[in-house]
Amino acid sequence: MDRTIEQRTMRKIYWRILPFTGLLYFICYLDRVNVGFAALTMRHDLGLSQGALGLGMGTAFFIGYFLLEVPSNVILHKVGARLWIARIMITWGLISGATAFVSGEWSFYTVRFLLGLAEAGFFPGMILFFTYWFPPVHRGRIIAGFMTAIPISIALGAPVSTSIMELHGFLGFAGWKWLFLLEAIPAVLLGLVCLFFLTDRPEKAHWLAPDEKAWITAELKKEQRQVESVRSYTLWQSLYNPRVIALAVIYFGVAAASVGLVMFLAQIVKELGLSNFWTGYAAAIPYIIGTIGMIVAGFVTDRMGERRWNCFAACLCATFGLTLAGLTVGSWWSLLGLSLATIGFYGMKPSFWPMPSLFLTGTAAAAGIAWINALGNLAGTITPWIVGVT
């Protein structure tokens, strides 16, 4: 009987939550992609140096993102995902649209900093939100499904962004201004939809039958009791918990390596002697294979019920792949190495992100998950500089 209820309940939850949250993440990542394309002409119009452009796109954004990451997730835990994710979507959409009206270096820095503040808490908020709905045996799969939005946004971001920029001159606006204005609209609209579509917790789900609510609530409470029977942490204790710091260091390392991969992927593929046209297609291969690997990893880690060793294996795969790619530049072996590295980077996430909830609950989980993500994302500001000087 329980197995029947589980299948029926989880099917409803997956279909209700995964497509919508995946769409939100797609729009979030699309916003990160579009600034790179906008920079192609925005830099000239605003008189920005390459250094100023990098400072605004990366450093200013991530400083704001870092500052509010933990507070944002704690607030989400207090007021509910429905209101807080809606707030994040609407404010980042409005501020992203406001980028179309920057007039110089300092206004560009200011808007990027504000955008970081607005977007802070979205990703860890989603990870936390999944713990409200998915028992541990389902978290690898939901995270894998959710994060397929990244490669999809990368694949679609280029043609969407360049097509919008073809509006250059329409109504007197530059193409990059249209890019920020038009790609901000979905974020605001989806933020409004969140208010009506997202449900904070199973107890409030009108779309679940009473027996389904009872089953999922009991499963999640059982997990909470098991975790808290070992030890319960406060918000502040979670920030300096050795396991939280260890996870943050791991995530920083993976994020730093993956940023390096993104920066050099096209250059390594170009060494194969392909034309620019075919280089673009070949560069997509690692992302396609990595996405498949991530989905498979999500099912495997849930089926095995093991997180640490699966995460370790994925990191080893990434290390081996990067080494192979670096040693075989100019041959097709390098493309195999890049594909293995991407499998590792993507494949570790379904095992990695369920780990904080193995020992943290409540406000401590909200703070711990956000702290890991905040520290890990510092790689986005440091790695480009390291690559530049080496």
C-alpha positions as CSV (number, residue, x, y, z in Angstrom):
1,M,0.0,0.0,0.0
2,D,2.8,2.4,1.0
3,R,4.6,1.7,-2.3
4,T,1.5,2.6,-4.3
5,I,1.0,5.8,-2.4
6,E,4.7,6.7,-2.8
7,Q,4.6,6.2,-6.6
8,R,1.3,8.2,-6.9
9,T,2.5,11.0,-4.7
10,M,6.0,11.4,-6.1
11,R,4.7,11.3,-9.6
12,K,2.5,14.3,-8.8
13,I,5.2,16.2,-7.0
14,Y,7.8,15.7,-9.8
15,W,5.4,16.9,-12.5
16,R,4.3,19.8,-10.4
17,I,7.7,21.0,-9.3
18,L,10.5,19.9,-11.7
19,P,9.3,21.5,-15.0
20,F,8.5,24.9,-13.4
21,T,11.6,25.2,-11.2
22,G,13.7,24.0,-14.2
23,L,12.2,26.9,-16.2
24,L,13.0,29.3,-13.5
25,Y,16.7,28.2,-13.5
26,F,16.8,28.3,-17.3
27,I,15.8,32.0,-17.2
28,C,18.3,32.6,-14.3
29,Y,21.2,31.1,-16.3
30,L,20.1,32.8,-19.5
31,D,20.5,36.1,-17.8
32,R,24.1,35.1,-17.1
33,V,24.7,34.1,-20.7
34,N,23.2,37.3,-22.2
35,V,25.6,39.7,-20.5
36,G,28.5,38.1,-22.4
37,F,26.8,38.7,-25.7
38,A,25.7,42.2,-24.8
39,A,29.4,43.0,-23.9
40,L,30.3,42.6,-27.6
41,T,28.8,46.0,-28.4
42,M,28.0,47.5,-24.9
43,R,31.7,47.9,-24.1
44,H,32.2,50.2,-27.0
45,D,29.0,52.2,-26.4
46,L,29.8,52.8,-22.8
47,G,33.6,53.3,-23.2
48,L,34.4,50.4,-20.9
49,S,37.9,48.9,-20.8
50,Q,38.3,45.1,-20.8
51,G,39.2,45.3,-17.1
52,A,36.2,47.4,-16.3
53,L,33.9,45.0,-18.1
54,G,35.3,42.0,-16.3
55,L,35.0,43.9,-12.9
56,G,31.4,44.6,-13.5
57,M,30.4,41.3,-15.1
58,G,32.1,39.2,-12.5
59,T,33.4,40.9,-9.3
60,A,30.7,43.4,-8.7
61,F,28.0,40.8,-9.3
62,F,29.5,38.1,-7.1
63,I,30.2,40.5,-4.2
64,G,26.5,41.3,-4.1
65,Y,25.7,37.7,-4.5
66,F,28.0,36.6,-1.7
67,L,26.8,39.2,0.8
68,L,23.1,38.2,0.7
69,E,23.4,34.5,-0.1
70,V,23.0,33.2,3.5
71,P,20.5,35.9,4.7
72,S,18.3,35.3,1.6
73,N,18.1,31.6,2.3
74,V,17.3,32.0,6.0
75,I,14.5,34.4,5.0
76,L,13.2,31.9,2.5
77,H,13.0,29.3,5.3
78,K,11.1,31.7,7.5
79,V,8.6,33.2,5.0
80,G,8.3,30.4,2.5
81,A,9.6,29.7,-1.0
82,R,6.5,31.0,-2.8
83,L,6.9,34.6,-1.6
84,W,10.7,34.7,-1.6
85,I,11.4,33.0,-4.9
86,A,8.8,35.4,-6.4
87,R,10.6,38.3,-4.9
88,I,14.0,37.1,-6.2
89,M,12.6,36.6,-9.8
90,I,10.8,40.0,-9.9
91,T,13.6,42.1,-8.5
92,W,16.4,40.5,-10.6
93,G,14.2,40.8,-13.7
94,L,13.6,44.5,-13.0
95,I,17.3,45.2,-12.3
96,S,18.4,43.2,-15.3
97,G,16.1,45.3,-17.4
98,A,17.6,48.4,-15.8
99,T,21.0,47.4,-17.2
100,A,19.7,48.7,-20.6
101,F,19.9,52.3,-19.1
102,V,23.5,52.3,-17.7
103,S,25.5,55.2,-19.0
104,G,29.0,54.5,-17.9
105,E,31.5,52.6,-15.8
106,W,30.1,53.3,-12.3
107,S,26.5,52.9,-13.2
108,F,27.4,49.5,-14.8
109,Y,29.2,48.4,-11.6
110,T,26.2,49.6,-9.5
111,V,23.6,47.7,-11.5
112,R,25.7,44.5,-11.6
113,F,26.2,44.7,-7.8
114,L,22.4,45.2,-7.3
115,L,21.7,42.3,-9.6
116,G,24.0,40.1,-7.5
117,L,22.0,41.2,-4.4
118,A,18.7,40.4,-6.1
119,E,19.7,37.0,-7.4
120,A,21.4,35.9,-4.2
121,G,19.6,32.9,-2.7
122,F,17.9,31.6,-5.8
123,F,20.0,28.4,-6.3
124,P,20.5,27.4,-2.6
125,G,16.8,28.4,-2.1
126,M,15.8,25.8,-4.7
127,I,18.0,23.2,-3.1
128,L,16.4,23.9,0.2
129,F,12.9,23.9,-1.4
130,F,13.5,20.4,-2.7
131,T,14.2,19.2,0.9
132,Y,10.7,20.3,1.8
133,W,9.2,18.1,-0.9
134,F,11.5,15.2,-1.8
135,P,12.6,12.4,0.6
136,P,16.3,11.6,0.5
137,V,15.9,8.7,-1.9
138,H,14.6,11.2,-4.6
139,R,17.0,14.1,-4.1
140,G,19.7,13.1,-6.5
141,R,17.1,12.8,-9.4
142,I,15.4,16.0,-8.7
143,I,18.7,17.9,-8.5
144,A,19.9,16.3,-11.7
145,G,16.7,17.1,-13.5
146,F,16.7,20.7,-12.2
147,M,20.3,21.3,-13.3
148,T,19.7,20.2,-16.9
149,A,18.6,23.8,-17.3
150,I,22.3,24.9,-17.3
151,P,23.3,23.2,-20.6
152,I,20.0,23.9,-22.2
153,S,20.4,27.7,-21.4
154,I,24.0,27.6,-22.7
155,A,22.8,25.9,-25.9
156,L,19.9,28.2,-26.5
157,G,21.3,31.3,-25.0
158,A,23.6,32.1,-28.0
159,P,21.0,32.0,-30.8
160,V,18.3,33.8,-28.6
161,S,20.7,36.5,-27.5
162,T,22.2,37.2,-31.0
163,S,18.7,37.2,-32.5
164,I,17.5,39.8,-30.1
165,M,20.5,41.9,-30.8
166,E,19.5,42.1,-34.4
167,L,16.9,44.6,-33.2
168,H,19.7,47.2,-33.1
169,G,18.4,50.6,-34.0
170,F,14.7,49.7,-33.5
171,L,13.0,52.6,-31.7
172,G,16.4,54.1,-31.3
173,F,17.7,51.5,-28.9
174,A,21.0,49.6,-29.3
175,G,20.8,45.8,-29.7
176,W,22.4,45.2,-26.3
177,K,19.7,47.4,-24.7
178,W,17.0,45.3,-26.3
179,L,18.7,42.2,-25.0
180,F,18.5,43.3,-21.4
181,L,15.0,44.6,-21.8
182,L,13.4,41.6,-23.5
183,E,15.2,38.9,-21.5
184,A,14.1,40.6,-18.2
185,I,10.4,40.2,-19.0
186,P,10.2,36.4,-18.5
187,A,11.9,36.7,-15.1
188,V,9.3,39.3,-13.9
189,L,6.3,37.3,-15.3
190,L,7.5,34.0,-13.9
191,G,8.0,35.7,-10.5
192,L,4.3,36.7,-10.6
193,V,3.4,33.1,-11.6
194,C,5.4,31.8,-8.5
195,L,2.9,33.6,-6.3
196,F,0.1,31.4,-7.6
197,F,1.9,28.2,-8.7
198,L,4.5,27.4,-6.0
199,T,3.4,25.7,-2.8
200,D,5.6,26.2,0.2
201,R,5.1,22.7,1.8
202,P,3.1,19.5,1.3
203,E,0.7,20.5,4.1
204,K,-0.5,23.4,1.9
205,A,-0.8,21.4,-1.4
206,H,-4.4,21.5,-2.6
207,W,-3.3,19.3,-5.5
208,L,-2.4,16.4,-3.3
209,A,-5.0,14.0,-1.9
210,P,-5.2,13.7,1.9
211,D,-3.5,10.3,2.0
212,E,-0.7,11.7,-0.2
213,K,-0.2,14.7,2.0
214,A,0.0,12.4,5.0
215,W,2.5,10.1,3.4
216,I,5.0,12.7,2.2
217,T,4.7,14.7,5.4
218,A,5.4,11.6,7.5
219,E,8.4,10.7,5.3
220,L,10.0,14.1,5.6
221,K,9.4,14.3,9.4
222,K,11.0,10.9,9.8
223,E,14.1,12.1,8.1
224,Q,14.2,15.2,10.3
225,R,13.9,13.1,13.5
226,Q,16.7,10.8,12.3
227,V,19.1,13.7,11.6
228,E,18.3,15.6,14.8
229,S,18.7,12.5,16.9
230,V,22.4,12.6,16.1
231,R,22.8,16.3,16.7
232,S,20.9,19.5,16.1
233,Y,22.8,22.6,14.9
234,T,22.0,26.3,15.2
235,L,22.3,28.8,12.3
236,W,25.7,30.1,13.5
237,Q,27.0,26.6,14.2
238,S,26.3,25.5,10.7
239,L,28.5,28.3,9.3
240,Y,31.7,27.0,10.9
241,N,30.7,23.3,11.0
242,P,33.8,21.3,9.7
243,R,31.6,19.3,7.3
244,V,30.1,22.4,5.9
245,I,33.5,24.0,5.4
246,A,34.8,20.8,3.8
247,L,31.9,20.7,1.4
248,A,32.5,24.4,0.6
249,V,36.2,23.7,-0.2
250,I,35.2,20.8,-2.5
251,Y,32.6,22.9,-4.3
252,F,35.1,25.7,-4.7
253,G,37.6,23.3,-6.3
254,V,35.0,21.9,-8.7
255,A,33.7,25.3,-9.5
256,A,37.2,26.7,-10.2
257,A,38.1,23.8,-12.5
258,S,34.8,24.0,-14.3
259,V,35.2,27.8,-14.9
260,G,38.6,27.0,-16.4
261,L,37.0,24.4,-18.6
262,V,34.5,26.9,-19.9
263,M,37.2,29.4,-20.6
264,F,39.4,27.1,-22.6
265,L,36.9,24.7,-24.1
266,A,36.5,26.5,-27.5
267,Q,40.3,27.0,-27.7
268,I,41.1,23.3,-27.1
269,V,38.4,22.2,-29.6
270,K,39.8,24.7,-32.2
271,E,43.1,23.0,-32.0
272,L,41.5,20.0,-33.8
273,G,41.7,22.0,-37.0
274,L,38.0,22.5,-37.4
275,S,36.3,25.5,-39.0
276,N,34.6,28.0,-36.7
277,F,31.2,26.5,-37.7
278,W,32.2,22.9,-36.8
279,T,34.1,24.1,-33.7
280,G,30.8,25.3,-32.3
281,Y,29.2,21.9,-32.8
282,A,32.1,20.0,-31.4
283,A,32.2,22.2,-28.3
284,A,28.6,21.2,-27.6
285,I,29.5,17.5,-27.4
286,P,31.0,17.6,-23.9
287,Y,27.9,19.4,-22.6
288,I,25.5,16.9,-24.2
289,I,27.5,14.0,-22.8
290,G,27.8,15.7,-19.4
291,T,24.1,16.3,-19.2
292,I,23.4,12.6,-19.9
293,G,26.0,11.7,-17.3
294,M,24.4,14.0,-14.7
295,I,20.9,12.4,-15.2
296,V,22.4,8.9,-14.9
297,A,24.3,9.9,-11.8
298,G,21.1,11.2,-10.2
299,F,19.4,7.8,-10.6
300,V,22.5,5.9,-9.5
301,T,23.1,7.9,-6.3
302,D,19.5,7.6,-5.3
303,R,19.3,3.9,-6.1
304,M,22.5,3.2,-4.1
305,G,21.7,5.5,-1.3
306,E,25.3,6.6,-1.3
307,R,26.5,10.2,-1.7
308,R,30.1,10.5,-0.7
309,W,31.7,7.8,-2.9
310,N,29.6,8.7,-5.9
311,C,30.7,12.4,-5.5
312,F,34.3,11.2,-5.1
313,A,34.1,9.1,-8.2
314,A,32.7,12.0,-10.2
315,C,35.5,14.3,-9.0
316,L,38.1,11.6,-10.1
317,C,36.4,11.4,-13.5
318,A,36.7,15.2,-13.9
319,T,40.4,15.2,-12.8
320,F,41.3,12.4,-15.2
321,G,39.3,14.1,-18.0
322,L,41.1,17.5,-17.5
323,T,44.5,15.8,-17.4
324,L,43.7,13.8,-20.6
325,A,42.5,17.0,-22.4
326,G,45.6,18.9,-21.3
327,L,48.0,16.2,-22.5
328,T,46.4,15.5,-25.8
329,V,45.6,19.0,-27.2
330,G,45.3,18.9,-31.0
331,S,44.0,15.3,-31.1
332,W,40.5,13.9,-30.7
333,W,41.5,12.4,-27.4
334,S,41.3,15.9,-26.0
335,L,37.6,16.0,-26.8
336,L,37.1,12.7,-25.0
337,G,39.0,14.3,-22.0
338,L,36.7,17.3,-22.1
339,S,33.6,15.0,-22.2
340,L,34.9,13.0,-19.2
341,A,35.6,16.2,-17.3
342,T,32.1,17.5,-18.0
343,I,30.6,14.2,-16.9
344,G,32.5,14.6,-13.6
345,F,31.5,18.3,-13.0
346,Y,27.9,17.7,-13.8
347,G,27.8,14.2,-12.3
348,M,29.0,15.2,-8.9
349,K,26.1,17.6,-8.3
350,P,23.3,15.0,-7.7
351,S,25.4,13.4,-5.0
352,F,26.9,16.6,-3.6
353,W,23.9,18.8,-3.0
354,P,21.8,16.2,-1.0
355,M,24.8,15.9,1.5
356,P,24.2,19.0,3.7
357,S,20.7,17.7,4.6
358,L,22.2,14.5,5.9
359,F,23.3,16.4,9.0
360,L,21.5,19.8,8.9
361,T,17.9,20.7,9.3
362,G,15.7,23.8,9.5
363,T,17.4,27.1,9.7
364,A,20.8,25.5,10.0
365,A,20.2,23.7,6.6
366,A,19.1,27.0,5.0
367,A,22.3,28.7,6.2
368,G,24.6,25.8,5.5
369,I,23.5,25.2,2.0
370,A,23.7,28.9,1.1
371,W,27.2,29.2,2.8
372,I,28.5,26.3,0.8
373,N,27.2,27.8,-2.5
374,A,28.5,31.3,-1.6
375,L,32.0,30.2,-0.8
376,G,32.1,27.9,-3.8
377,N,31.0,30.7,-6.1
378,L,34.0,32.8,-5.1
379,A,35.7,30.7,-7.8
380,G,33.8,32.7,-10.3
381,T,35.7,35.9,-9.3
382,I,39.1,34.3,-8.6
383,T,39.6,31.8,-11.3
384,P,39.5,34.2,-14.3
385,W,42.1,36.4,-12.6
386,I,44.4,33.3,-12.0
387,V,44.0,32.2,-15.6
388,G,44.8,35.7,-16.8
389,V,48.0,36.0,-14.9
390,T,49.2,32.5,-15.7
